[in-house]
Amino acid sequence: MNSDNTPETISSTPPATSSGFHDISALLPLFDDFLLFLKTNRYSQETVYNYERDLLTFAFFLSDTHTPFEHLDKKILSYYKAYLISVDRVTALERLKGTEELSSTSINRMLSVIRSYLTYLIDMDHPVPVAPEAVQLVKTIRTHPKIAELSELVRLIEAPSRIEKDSRVGLRNRAMLELLFATGMRISELVTLKREQIDDSGKIFILGKGKKERFVYLTKRAKYHLDAYTNIRHDRFPALFIPYRGRGLISVRQRISTNYLQERIKQYRQILHINVPISAHSLRHGFATYLAEGGANPAAIQILLGHESLDTTTRYVHTSDKYAQETHQKFHPLQDIR
């Protein structure tokens, strides 16, 4: 495996010209104004980027079907849903065709962006061809996500130390995975961490989703591996996790991308032959689940995850089949043969 060939950086929000259109506003009125509205309302850079990407996908569809925005109606929206479900859809990046079906969650996210965009146009007194509520979301099937056994999560977290040929990359990636599982933070929170956010005791100040502030805490193990990584850093870059390429550093203004880390996790899982799918978000789920199995207070888990609602936290905590079996055997009143 090459030490670090996967692109590691998230560029700034791509300009409209990257879509291949000379004037995106000819397809989507007030497109740039909508993005500026998001920025001025303190949406995160990543959220603004995601909104732009999803709207560009919609613009591709309108362009390829020769549908002017003012002719948008419920029928066209139903065609767009079918387009999103199809693997023939075109992504907003370099006009590449999709290779896998989008999940219902991803489709609903892209449809919700259109709703937000239409709502913005109405607020700006701009005529809209359909009301935001006309954009109907698709049905989702709530499944019971599988959480890998703790031993498998540990194997994956330790993988960079054994798999990566570049010791710097191994130390950095190990530290990132240790932090994800030790704190339960989101991957977007991890890649934007700065050194100043961590104090000597291992307490980390997080500015999370929706600009909500909270603290998360390192375990002794995670702090050990983070120290091992920071001890090889002889630079003054504020970013906690910086990308490497060959013998040199990439620009100080760039940082590890979420795509890079997700792809690395996928590669580690495949090399280790772990059957249960694992992503950065799985480590967050695992953090909540194994804390709950250990007897942690749900309200405390809610605070650590940065959830506004305890109901959301409950959905994150998926007890393993093994734990459910042990609970059943321990507490069911008619276990013994009489």
Residue pairs with C-beta under 8 A, 6 or more apart in sequence:
1 163
1 164
1 165
1 267
1 271
2 165
3 164
3 165
3 166
3 169
3 244
4 164
4 166
4 169
4 243
4 244
4 245
6 259
6 260
6 263
6 264
7 257
7 259
7 260
8 243
8 244
8 245
8 250
8 254
8 256
8 257
8 260
9 243
9 250
9 254
9 255
9 256
9 257
9 260
10 46
10 49
10 191
10 254
10 255
10 257
10 258
10 259
11 254
12 45
13 35
13 45
13 48
13 49
13 52
14 49
14 52
14 93
16 23
16 24
16 31
16 32
19 56
19 59
19 60
19 92
20 95
21 27
21 59
21 63
24 31
24 32
24 56
24 59
25 31
25 32
27 59
27 62
27 63
27 69
28 55
28 58
28 59
28 62
28 69
28 117
29 69
29 121
29 126
30 120
30 121
30 124
30 126
31 55
31 59
33 124
34 51
34 55
34 117
34 120
34 121
35 48
35 51
35 52
37 120
38 47
38 48
38 51
39 48
42 211
43 51
44 188
44 209
46 188
46 258
50 109
50 113
51 113
51 116
52 92
53 92
53 93
54 92
54 109
54 110
54 113
54 114
55 113
55 114
55 117
56 92
57 84
57 89
57 90
57 91
57 92
57 110
58 80
58 110
58 113
58 114
60 90
60 92
60 95
61 67
61 80
61 83
61 89
61 90
62 68
62 69
62 72
64 90
65 76
65 79
67 76
69 129
70 127
70 129
71 129
72 129
72 130
73 129
73 130
74 130
74 134
77 130
77 134
77 135
77 136
81 107
81 111
81 138
83 89
84 102
84 107
84 110
84 111
85 101
85 102
85 107
86 98
86 101
87 97
87 98
87 99
87 100
87 101
88 97
88 98
89 97
89 98
89 102
90 96
90 97
90 98
91 97
91 98
102 110
104 138
104 139
104 140
104 141
105 140
107 137
107 138
108 137
108 138
108 140
111 135
111 136
111 137
111 138
112 135
112 137
114 132
114 135
115 132
115 133
115 135
116 132
118 128
118 130
118 131
118 132
118 135
119 132
121 127
121 128
122 128
122 132
144 318
145 282
145 285
145 318
146 276
146 277
146 318
147 276
147 282
147 285
147 286
147 289
147 318
147 320
148 156
148 274
148 276
148 278
148 282
148 286
149 276
149 320
149 322
150 286
150 290
152 272
152 274
152 276
152 278
153 181
153 278
153 282
153 283
153 286
155 272
155 274
156 177
156 265
156 268
156 269
156 272
156 274
156 278
157 174
157 177
157 178
157 181
157 283
158 174
159 177
159 268
159 271
159 272
160 169
160 170
160 171
160 172
160 173
160 174
160 177
160 264
160 268
161 170
161 171
161 174
162 170
163 170
163 268
163 271
164 170
164 173
166 244
167 232
168 232
168 244
169 244
171 225
171 228
171 229
171 232
172 229
172 241
172 242
172 244
173 261
173 264
174 225
174 228
174 229
175 222
175 225
175 226
175 228
175 229
175 241
176 190
176 241
176 256
176 261
177 265
177 283
178 219
178 221
178 222
178 225
178 226
179 185
179 190
179 193
179 218
179 222
179 226
180 187
180 190
180 280
180 283
180 284
180 287
181 222
181 283
181 286
181 287
182 217
182 218
182 219
182 221
182 222
182 287
183 204
183 216
183 217
183 218
183 222
183 287
183 304
184 216
184 283
184 284
184 287
184 288
184 291
184 301
184 304
184 305
185 204
185 206
185 208
185 216
185 284
186 208
186 209
186 280
186 281
186 284
186 306
187 258
187 261
187 262
187 280
187 281
187 284
188 209
188 258
189 206
189 208
190 241
190 261
190 280
191 241
191 255
191 256
191 257
191 258
191 261
192 255
193 204
193 239
193 240
193 241
194 238
194 239
194 240
195 230
195 238
195 239
195 240
196 238
197 204
197 205
197 206
197 240
198 204
198 218
198 226
198 240
202 217
202 218
202 219
202 220
202 222
202 223
203 215
203 216
203 217
203 218
204 215
204 216
204 217
204 218
205 213
205 215
206 213
206 214
206 215
206 216
206 306
207 213
208 214
208 306
209 306
210 308
212 306
212 308
214 303
214 304
214 306
216 304
217 304
218 226
230 240
233 242
235 242
235 249
237 249
237 252
239 252
239 255
241 255
241 256
242 249
242 250
242 252
242 254
242 255
242 256
243 249
243 250
243 254
243 255
243 256
243 260
244 250
258 280
261 280
262 279
262 280
265 278
265 279
265 280
266 279
269 277
269 278
284 305
284 316
285 316
285 318
287 304
287 305
288 301
288 305
288 313
288 316
288 317
289 316
289 317
289 318
289 319
289 320
291 301
291 304
292 298
292 301
292 317
292 319
293 319
293 320
293 323
298 310
298 313
298 314
298 317
299 310
301 313
301 316
301 317
302 309
302 310
302 312
302 313
305 313
305 316
307 313
307 316
319 327
329 335
